Amino acid sequence: MAEPSKKPEPTKKTIPPHVKAIAGSLGGIVEASCLQPIDVIKTRLQLDRTGTYKGIVHCGVTVARTEGVRALWKGLTPFATHLTLKYALRMGSNAVLQSAFKDPETGHISNRGRLLSGFGAGVLEALVIVTPFEVVKIRLQQQKGLSPEHLKYKGPIHCARMIIREEGILGLWAGAAPTVMRNGTNQAAMFTAKNAFDSILWKKREGDGRVLQPWQSMISGFLAGTAGPVCTGPFDVVKTRLMAQSRSGNGLKYRGMFHAIPTIYAEEGLLALWKGLLPRLMRIPPGQAIMWGVADQVIGFYERRYLHNAPL
């Protein structure tokens, strides 16, 4: 007697990577507009070797007084563009990588899979988006207090062209190694922690049809964004120093990541490798809170409307 054939289990619907990419890009636009001044202050503090700025508040007040309030939004165009593209690539590539690590039978993904997916997404965004955009942004922010006729770079496009002309195309990828390490580690921790906090705090799991309130997403995002800056502080400082130095002159102060770390330690002390940590903590966790507050609403709308056919 033939055994009755088993009915194939229906394939579990998942959120497409492009939806997560769109959600991330929208979150990036809102985040950039709100938090650009903190990023300017962080960069100024990291580049300050003479003690011009006494702290976060003093730096912000000094910049606003000497250069005008609008100087706190200097570099916003490349920053907003870079955040929008970065989050689209980060969220989309993480979704693609997670699908490769999911159990084919249950559709679940382990924490190891989340870590590897996040690290891969961070490496990809660092190489494709982050490094060239941050080189341009840092070069523009470095022109502090100069009158318009003395500015070497007139804007982001002019800056990119000048770097390519004087230093070659690879000049836009100065500091790529520490940027890869920083972003890979950050995203491995962030995606894993965000999922954990959603589950622990709100009993939310992807695909369950529930949409977190914006404040819930913001709390999870804020908490998930705190660990990365502490762990990756030296990579961020070295990245900024390498990006800020022009490769067109004779004799580079820092010859690479592994030369820069001991040089900074020897000349400025151990804590110099965590310069700008406080403004990073003021910038990244709130940024993640804003981004996830927006992104989760977009993802949640798609999930309810198209996966669960819930009414609008």
C-alpha atoms as a printed R data frame, in Angstrom:
    type eleno elety resid chain resno      x      y      z
1   ATOM     1    CA   MET     A     1  0.000  0.000  0.000
2   ATOM     2    CA   ALA     A     2  1.444  3.289 -1.082
3   ATOM     3    CA   GLU     A     3  2.100  5.830  1.599
4   ATOM     4    CA   PRO     A     4  0.088  9.033  1.258
5   ATOM     5    CA   SER     A     5  2.256 11.785 -0.114
6   ATOM     6    CA   LYS     A     6  3.016 14.596  2.279
7   ATOM     7    CA   LYS     A     7  1.837 18.025  1.332
8   ATOM     8    CA   PRO     A     8  4.756 20.405  0.883
9   ATOM     9    CA   GLU     A     9  4.918 23.039  3.572
10  ATOM    10    CA   PRO     A    10  4.100 26.497  2.253
11  ATOM    11    CA   THR     A    11  7.130 28.675  1.758
12  ATOM    12    CA   LYS     A    12  7.321 31.284  4.469
13  ATOM    13    CA   LYS     A    13  7.057 34.761  3.052
14  ATOM    14    CA   THR     A    14  9.924 37.076  3.869
15  ATOM    15    CA   ILE     A    15 10.557 40.779  3.492
16  ATOM    16    CA   PRO     A    16 12.478 41.414  0.238
17  ATOM    17    CA   PRO     A    17 15.931 43.001  0.520
18  ATOM    18    CA   HIS     A    18 14.879 45.993 -1.600
19  ATOM    19    CA   VAL     A    19 12.178 46.905  0.932
20  ATOM    20    CA   LYS     A    20 14.752 46.934  3.717
21  ATOM    21    CA   ALA     A    21 17.081 48.972  1.500
22  ATOM    22    CA   ILE     A    22 14.377 51.604  0.931
23  ATOM    23    CA   ALA     A    23 13.554 51.649  4.651
24  ATOM    24    CA   GLY     A    24 17.204 52.186  5.520
25  ATOM    25    CA   SER     A    25 17.667 55.011  3.016
26  ATOM    26    CA   LEU     A    26 14.645 56.913  4.357
27  ATOM    27    CA   GLY     A    27 15.950 56.499  7.890
28  ATOM    28    CA   GLY     A    28 19.333 57.806  6.752
29  ATOM    29    CA   ILE     A    29 17.868 61.037  5.375
30  ATOM    30    CA   VAL     A    30 16.139 61.842  8.661
31  ATOM    31    CA   GLU     A    31 19.195 60.890 10.717
32  ATOM    32    CA   ALA     A    32 21.613 63.034  8.696
33  ATOM    33    CA   SER     A    33 19.449 66.130  8.992
34  ATOM    34    CA   CYS     A    34 19.183 65.803 12.772
35  ATOM    35    CA   LEU     A    35 22.710 64.804 13.756
36  ATOM    36    CA   GLN     A    36 25.158 66.468 11.359
37  ATOM    37    CA   PRO     A    37 26.436 69.001 13.973
38  ATOM    38    CA   ILE     A    38 27.583 66.189 16.269
39  ATOM    39    CA   ASP     A    39 29.511 64.595 13.416
40  ATOM    40    CA   VAL     A    40 31.240 67.906 12.640
41  ATOM    41    CA   ILE     A    41 32.250 68.300 16.304
42  ATOM    42    CA   LYS     A    42 33.533 64.713 16.471
43  ATOM    43    CA   THR     A    43 35.741 65.225 13.419
44  ATOM    44    CA   ARG     A    44 37.101 68.552 14.691
45  ATOM    45    CA   LEU     A    45 38.021 66.983 18.049
46  ATOM    46    CA   GLN     A    46 39.770 64.038 16.387
47  ATOM    47    CA   LEU     A    47 41.828 66.357 14.164
48  ATOM    48    CA   ASP     A    48 42.722 68.725 17.028
49  ATOM    49    CA   ARG     A    49 46.334 68.032 18.058
50  ATOM    50    CA   THR     A    50 46.991 71.396 19.746
51  ATOM    51    CA   GLY     A    51 44.178 71.492 22.304
52  ATOM    52    CA   THR     A    52 42.219 74.243 20.557
53  ATOM    53    CA   TYR     A    53 38.924 72.724 21.691
54  ATOM    54    CA   LYS     A    54 38.350 71.992 25.397
55  ATOM    55    CA   GLY     A    55 35.457 69.615 24.900
56  ATOM    56    CA   ILE     A    56 32.251 68.958 22.992
57  ATOM    57    CA   VAL     A    57 30.361 72.076 24.091
58  ATOM    58    CA   HIS     A    58 33.404 74.347 23.713
59  ATOM    59    CA   CYS     A    59 34.062 72.947 20.236
60  ATOM    60    CA   GLY     A    60 30.472 73.503 19.106
61  ATOM    61    CA   VAL     A    61 30.331 77.029 20.535
62  ATOM    62    CA   THR     A    62 33.728 77.927 19.036
63  ATOM    63    CA   VAL     A    63 32.764 76.686 15.576
64  ATOM    64    CA   ALA     A    64 29.430 78.540 15.689
65  ATOM    65    CA   ARG     A    65 31.039 81.770 16.957
66  ATOM    66    CA   THR     A    66 34.031 81.858 14.602
67  ATOM    67    CA   GLU     A    67 32.494 80.317 11.471
68  ATOM    68    CA   GLY     A    68 28.754 80.796 11.916
69  ATOM    69    CA   VAL     A    69 26.019 78.360 12.952
70  ATOM    70    CA   ARG     A    70 25.781 76.988  9.420
71  ATOM    71    CA   ALA     A    71 29.337 75.660  9.793
72  ATOM    72    CA   LEU     A    72 27.916 72.980 12.109
73  ATOM    73    CA   TRP     A    73 26.149 71.582  9.037
74  ATOM    74    CA   LYS     A    74 29.287 71.813  6.876
75  ATOM    75    CA   GLY     A    75 29.574 68.712  4.724
76  ATOM    76    CA   LEU     A    76 25.846 67.906  5.034
77  ATOM    77    CA   THR     A    77 25.422 67.187  1.311
78  ATOM    78    CA   PRO     A    78 27.994 64.381  1.138
79  ATOM    79    CA   PHE     A    79 26.994 63.228  4.631
80  ATOM    80    CA   ALA     A    80 23.280 62.919  3.809
81  ATOM    81    CA   THR     A    81 24.014 61.294  0.444
82  ATOM    82    CA   HIS     A    82 26.478 58.898  1.996
83  ATOM    83    CA   LEU     A    83 24.075 57.951  4.823
84  ATOM    84    CA   THR     A    84 21.207 57.350  2.402
85  ATOM    85    CA   LEU     A    85 23.284 55.126  0.126
86  ATOM    86    CA   LYS     A    86 25.087 53.466  3.040
87  ATOM    87    CA   TYR     A    87 21.917 52.438  4.846
88  ATOM    88    CA   ALA     A    88 20.325 51.214  1.630
89  ATOM    89    CA   LEU     A    89 23.369 49.034  0.925
90  ATOM    90    CA   ARG     A    90 23.703 47.964  4.568
91  ATOM    91    CA   MET     A    91 20.094 46.910  5.051
92  ATOM    92    CA   GLY     A    92 19.758 45.329  1.614
93  ATOM    93    CA   SER     A    93 23.031 43.382  1.704
94  ATOM    94    CA   ASN     A    94 22.425 42.242  5.281
95  ATOM    95    CA   ALA     A    95 19.047 40.845  4.213
96  ATOM    96    CA   VAL     A    96 20.663 38.991  1.288
97  ATOM    97    CA   LEU     A    97 23.436 37.589  3.486
98  ATOM    98    CA   GLN     A    98 20.998 36.564  6.217
99  ATOM    99    CA   SER     A    99 18.959 34.587  3.692
100 ATOM   100    CA   ALA     A   100 22.112 32.608  2.876
101 ATOM   101    CA   PHE     A   101 22.627 31.735  6.558
102 ATOM   102    CA   LYS     A   102 19.011 30.804  7.318
103 ATOM   103    CA   ASP     A   103 18.124 27.206  8.078
104 ATOM   104    CA   PRO     A   104 16.440 25.924  4.876
105 ATOM   105    CA   GLU     A   105 13.856 23.942  6.867
106 ATOM   106    CA   THR     A   106 12.891 26.311  9.679
107 ATOM   107    CA   GLY     A   107 13.822 29.645  8.106
108 ATOM   108    CA   HIS     A   108 15.527 30.670 11.346
109 ATOM   109    CA   ILE     A   109 18.977 32.239 11.565
110 ATOM   110    CA   SER     A   110 21.485 31.725 14.369
111 ATOM   111    CA   ASN     A   111 23.299 34.506 16.204
112 ATOM   112    CA   ARG     A   112 26.464 33.399 14.428
113 ATOM   113    CA   GLY     A   113 24.681 33.895 11.113
114 ATOM   114    CA   ARG     A   114 23.536 37.362 12.212
115 ATOM   115    CA   LEU     A   115 27.074 38.303 13.233
116 ATOM   116    CA   LEU     A   116 28.575 37.139  9.935
117 ATOM   117    CA   SER     A   117 25.808 38.804  7.908
118 ATOM   118    CA   GLY     A   118 26.270 42.076  9.778
119 ATOM   119    CA   PHE     A   119 30.043 41.950  9.403
120 ATOM   120    CA   GLY     A   120 29.741 41.276  5.671
121 ATOM   121    CA   ALA     A   121 27.291 44.155  5.238
122 ATOM   122    CA   GLY     A   122 29.647 46.461  7.164
123 ATOM   123    CA   VAL     A   123 32.651 45.491  5.032
124 ATOM   124    CA   LEU     A   124 30.669 46.026  1.831
125 ATOM   125    CA   GLU     A   125 29.380 49.459  2.833
126 ATOM   126    CA   ALA     A   126 32.873 50.495  3.974
127 ATOM   127    CA   LEU     A   127 34.453 49.676  0.621
128 ATOM   128    CA   VAL     A   128 31.682 50.836 -1.705
129 ATOM   129    CA   ILE     A   129 30.209 53.872  0.069
130 ATOM   130    CA   VAL     A   130 31.750 54.930  3.361
131 ATOM   131    CA   THR     A   131 35.452 55.401  2.609
132 ATOM   132    CA   PRO     A   132 35.264 57.724 -0.444
133 ATOM   133    CA   PHE     A   133 32.423 59.790  1.019
134 ATOM   134    CA   GLU     A   134 34.157 60.208  4.376
135 ATOM   135    CA   VAL     A   135 37.442 61.200  2.714
136 ATOM   136    CA   VAL     A   136 35.610 64.050  0.958
137 ATOM   137    CA   LYS     A   137 33.657 64.988  4.084
138 ATOM   138    CA   ILE     A   138 36.739 65.104  6.320
139 ATOM   139    CA   ARG     A   139 38.776 67.120  3.803
140 ATOM   140    CA   LEU     A   140 35.944 69.681  3.626
141 ATOM   141    CA   GLN     A   141 35.548 69.860  7.408
142 ATOM   142    CA   GLN     A   142 39.315 70.235  7.810
143 ATOM   143    CA   GLN     A   143 39.171 73.664  6.113
144 ATOM   144    CA   LYS     A   144 38.103 75.278  9.366
145 ATOM   145    CA   GLY     A   145 38.076 79.051  9.597
146 ATOM   146    CA   LEU     A   146 39.451 79.703  6.112
147 ATOM   147    CA   SER     A   147 38.113 82.562  4.006
148 ATOM   148    CA   PRO     A   148 36.450 81.497  0.726
149 ATOM   149    CA   GLU     A   149 39.387 82.619 -1.440
150 ATOM   150    CA   HIS     A   150 41.772 80.407  0.551
151 ATOM   151    CA   LEU     A   151 39.683 77.243  0.394
152 ATOM   152    CA   LYS     A   152 41.443 74.442 -1.463
153 ATOM   153    CA   TYR     A   153 38.201 72.542 -1.958
154 ATOM   154    CA   LYS     A   154 35.153 74.513 -3.146
155 ATOM   155    CA   GLY     A   155 32.632 71.729 -2.605
156 ATOM   156    CA   PRO     A   156 32.224 67.935 -2.518
157 ATOM   157    CA   ILE     A   157 32.475 67.395 -6.296
158 ATOM   158    CA   HIS     A   158 35.451 69.742 -6.613
159 ATOM   159    CA   CYS     A   159 37.075 68.048 -3.617
160 ATOM   160    CA   ALA     A   160 36.720 64.577 -5.147
161 ATOM   161    CA   ARG     A   161 38.144 65.787 -8.462
162 ATOM   162    CA   MET     A   162 41.127 67.458 -6.774
163 ATOM   163    CA   ILE     A   163 41.922 64.338 -4.753
164 ATOM   164    CA   ILE     A   164 41.819 62.156 -7.882
165 ATOM   165    CA   ARG     A   165 43.961 64.643 -9.826
166 ATOM   166    CA   GLU     A   166 46.605 65.067 -7.102
167 ATOM   167    CA   GLU     A   167 46.609 61.663 -5.397
168 ATOM   168    CA   GLY     A   168 45.071 59.280 -7.896
169 ATOM   169    CA   ILE     A   169 41.781 57.403 -7.639
170 ATOM   170    CA   LEU     A   170 43.054 55.477 -4.600
171 ATOM   171    CA   GLY     A   171 43.243 58.772 -2.720
172 ATOM   172    CA   LEU     A   172 39.485 58.452 -2.241
173 ATOM   173    CA   TRP     A   173 40.100 55.167 -0.423
174 ATOM   174    CA   ALA     A   174 42.662 56.495  2.070
175 ATOM   175    CA   GLY     A   175 42.013 54.835  5.423
176 ATOM   176    CA   ALA     A   176 40.083 51.925  3.891
177 ATOM   177    CA   ALA     A   177 41.578 49.266  6.207
178 ATOM   178    CA   PRO     A   178 40.481 50.801  9.544
179 ATOM   179    CA   THR     A   179 37.146 51.768  7.980
180 ATOM   180    CA   VAL     A   180 36.511 48.137  6.990
181 ATOM   181    CA   MET     A   181 37.383 46.938 10.501
182 ATOM   182    CA   ARG     A   182 35.278 49.642 12.137
183 ATOM   183    CA   ASN     A   183 32.171 49.158 10.011
184 ATOM   184    CA   GLY     A   184 32.344 45.372  9.914
185 ATOM   185    CA   THR     A   185 32.583 45.139 13.702
186 ATOM   186    CA   ASN     A   186 29.933 47.813 14.222
187 ATOM   187    CA   GLN     A   187 27.342 46.148 12.004
188 ATOM   188    CA   ALA     A   188 28.013 42.651 13.318
189 ATOM   189    CA   ALA     A   189 27.250 43.931 16.821
190 ATOM   190    CA   MET     A   190 24.403 46.230 15.801
191 ATOM   191    CA   PHE     A   191 22.233 43.788 13.823
192 ATOM   192    CA   THR     A   192 22.672 41.051 16.432
193 ATOM   193    CA   ALA     A   193 21.936 43.396 19.326
194 ATOM   194    CA   LYS     A   194 18.930 45.035 17.618
195 ATOM   195    CA   ASN     A   195 17.296 41.644 17.071
196 ATOM   196    CA   ALA     A   196 18.061 40.633 20.666
197 ATOM   197    CA   PHE     A   197 16.619 43.824 22.176
198 ATOM   198    CA   ASP     A   198 13.485 43.588 20.005
199 ATOM   199    CA   SER     A   199 12.966 40.043 21.240
200 ATOM   200    CA   ILE     A   200 13.818 40.640 24.909
201 ATOM   201    CA   LEU     A   201 12.087 43.986 25.395
202 ATOM   202    CA   TRP     A   202  9.093 43.756 23.079
203 ATOM   203    CA   LYS     A   203  8.742 40.020 22.195
204 ATOM   204    CA   LYS     A   204  9.007 41.050 18.540
205 ATOM   205    CA   ARG     A   205 10.223 38.620 15.887
206 ATOM   206    CA   GLU     A   206 10.605 39.289 12.195
207 ATOM   207    CA   GLY     A   207  7.630 38.087 10.186
208 ATOM   208    CA   ASP     A   208  5.182 37.927 13.110
209 ATOM   209    CA   GLY     A   209  3.021 40.737 11.710
210 ATOM   210    CA   ARG     A   210  3.562 43.064 14.669
211 ATOM   211    CA   VAL     A   211  4.794 46.605 14.100
212 ATOM   212    CA   LEU     A   212  6.700 48.183 16.949
213 ATOM   213    CA   GLN     A   213  5.796 51.674 18.021
214 ATOM   214    CA   PRO     A   214  8.427 54.215 16.894
215 ATOM   215    CA   TRP     A   215  9.554 54.767 20.487
216 ATOM   216    CA   GLN     A   216 10.085 51.019 20.938
217 ATOM   217    CA   SER     A   217 12.203 50.815 17.778
218 ATOM   218    CA   MET     A   218 14.168 53.861 18.921
219 ATOM   219    CA   ILE     A   219 14.975 52.314 22.306
220 ATOM   220    CA   SER     A   220 16.148 49.062 20.688
221 ATOM   221    CA   GLY     A   221 18.171 50.979 18.097
222 ATOM   222    CA   PHE     A   222 19.751 53.237 20.713
223 ATOM   223    CA   LEU     A   223 20.843 50.311 22.876
224 ATOM   224    CA   ALA     A   224 22.127 48.369 19.856
225 ATOM   225    CA   GLY     A   225 24.237 51.344 18.783
226 ATOM   226    CA   THR     A   226 26.189 51.748 22.032
227 ATOM   227    CA   ALA     A   227 28.695 48.856 21.939
228 ATOM   228    CA   GLY     A   228 30.289 49.537 18.553
229 ATOM   229    CA   PRO     A   229 31.846 52.972 19.270
230 ATOM   230    CA   VAL     A   230 33.632 51.722 22.396
231 ATOM   231    CA   CYS     A   231 35.069 48.662 20.628
232 ATOM   232    CA   THR     A   232 36.046 50.447 17.427
233 ATOM   233    CA   GLY     A   233 37.318 53.797 18.774
234 ATOM   234    CA   PRO     A   234 40.953 53.285 17.654
235 ATOM   235    CA   PHE     A   235 39.843 52.286 14.150
236 ATOM   236    CA   ASP     A   236 37.747 55.453 13.905
237 ATOM   237    CA   VAL     A   237 40.570 57.756 15.063
238 ATOM   238    CA   VAL     A   238 43.089 56.127 12.703
239 ATOM   239    CA   LYS     A   239 40.578 56.261  9.857
240 ATOM   240    CA   THR     A   240 40.087 60.001 10.363
241 ATOM   241    CA   ARG     A   241 43.835 60.719 10.551
242 ATOM   242    CA   LEU     A   242 44.586 58.698  7.395
243 ATOM   243    CA   MET     A   243 41.754 60.324  5.468
244 ATOM   244    CA   ALA     A   244 42.750 63.833  6.542
245 ATOM   245    CA   GLN     A   245 46.357 63.655  5.321
246 ATOM   246    CA   SER     A   246 46.990 64.482  1.683
247 ATOM   247    CA   ARG     A   247 48.991 61.897 -0.223
248 ATOM   248    CA   SER     A   248 50.210 64.463 -2.763
249 ATOM   249    CA   GLY     A   249 52.861 66.008 -0.494
250 ATOM   250    CA   ASN     A   250 56.261 64.637  0.432
251 ATOM   251    CA   GLY     A   251 56.380 62.294  3.405
252 ATOM   252    CA   LEU     A   252 53.192 60.985  4.992
253 ATOM   253    CA   LYS     A   253 53.009 61.119  8.785
254 ATOM   254    CA   TYR     A   254 51.036 57.878  8.909
255 ATOM   255    CA   ARG     A   255 51.945 55.123  6.450
256 ATOM   256    CA   GLY     A   256 48.948 52.955  7.218
257 ATOM   257    CA   MET     A   257 46.719 51.579  9.963
258 ATOM   258    CA   PHE     A   258 49.392 49.489 11.688
259 ATOM   259    CA   HIS     A   259 51.853 52.412 11.620
260 ATOM   260    CA   ALA     A   260 49.307 54.988 12.772
261 ATOM   261    CA   ILE     A   261 48.135 53.151 15.910
262 ATOM   262    CA   PRO     A   262 51.571 52.904 17.627
263 ATOM   263    CA   THR     A   263 52.528 56.392 16.395
264 ATOM   264    CA   ILE     A   264 49.457 57.999 17.946
265 ATOM   265    CA   TYR     A   265 49.983 55.981 21.138
266 ATOM   266    CA   ALA     A   266 53.659 57.012 21.393
267 ATOM   267    CA   GLU     A   267 53.069 60.710 20.678
268 ATOM   268    CA   GLU     A   268 49.707 61.356 22.334
269 ATOM   269    CA   GLY     A   269 49.062 58.516 24.783
270 ATOM   270    CA   LEU     A   270 46.625 55.609 24.912
271 ATOM   271    CA   LEU     A   271 43.503 57.717 25.399
272 ATOM   272    CA   ALA     A   272 44.203 59.540 22.131
273 ATOM   273    CA   LEU     A   273 43.068 56.364 20.359
274 ATOM   274    CA   TRP     A   274 39.608 57.012 21.797
275 ATOM   275    CA   LYS     A   275 39.529 60.732 20.973
276 ATOM   276    CA   GLY     A   276 36.053 61.748 19.949
277 ATOM   277    CA   LEU     A   277 34.443 58.777 21.763
278 ATOM   278    CA   LEU     A   278 31.931 60.904 23.662
279 ATOM   279    CA   PRO     A   279 30.644 62.697 20.544
280 ATOM   280    CA   ARG     A   280 30.529 59.288 18.790
281 ATOM   281    CA   LEU     A   281 28.357 58.016 21.652
282 ATOM   282    CA   MET     A   282 26.259 61.162 21.288
283 ATOM   283    CA   ARG     A   283 26.057 60.593 17.539
284 ATOM   284    CA   ILE     A   284 25.795 56.851 16.794
285 ATOM   285    CA   PRO     A   285 23.224 55.549 19.334
286 ATOM   286    CA   PRO     A   286 20.815 58.466 18.698
287 ATOM   287    CA   GLY     A   287 21.438 58.012 14.973
288 ATOM   288    CA   GLN     A   288 20.530 54.339 15.188
289 ATOM   289    CA   ALA     A   289 17.472 55.262 17.236
290 ATOM   290    CA   ILE     A   290 16.284 57.681 14.536
291 ATOM   291    CA   MET     A   291 17.113 55.338 11.660
292 ATOM   292    CA   TRP     A   292 15.353 52.318 13.183
293 ATOM   293    CA   GLY     A   293 12.397 54.450 14.282
294 ATOM   294    CA   VAL     A   294 11.814 55.268 10.605
295 ATOM   295    CA   ALA     A   295 12.964 51.978  9.036
296 ATOM   296    CA   ASP     A   296 10.864 49.721 11.272
297 ATOM   297    CA   GLN     A   297  7.733 51.667 10.332
298 ATOM   298    CA   VAL     A   298  8.429 51.219  6.607
299 ATOM   299    CA   ILE     A   299  9.266 47.526  7.035
300 ATOM   300    CA   GLY     A   300  6.271 47.044  9.327
301 ATOM   301    CA   PHE     A   301  3.928 48.650  6.802
302 ATOM   302    CA   TYR     A   302  5.112 46.263  4.079
303 ATOM   303    CA   GLU     A   303  4.943 43.280  6.427
304 ATOM   304    CA   ARG     A   304  1.352 43.950  7.489
305 ATOM   305    CA   ARG     A   305  0.067 45.062  4.107
306 ATOM   306    CA   TYR     A   306  1.715 42.574  1.758
307 ATOM   307    CA   LEU     A   307  2.689 39.581  3.905
308 ATOM   308    CA   HIS     A   308 -0.302 39.459  6.229
309 ATOM   309    CA   ASN     A   309 -2.871 41.373  4.122
310 ATOM   310    CA   ALA     A   310 -3.827 43.558  7.052
311 ATOM   311    CA   PRO     A   311 -6.017 46.598  6.293
312 ATOM   312    CA   LEU     A   312 -4.322 49.983  6.050
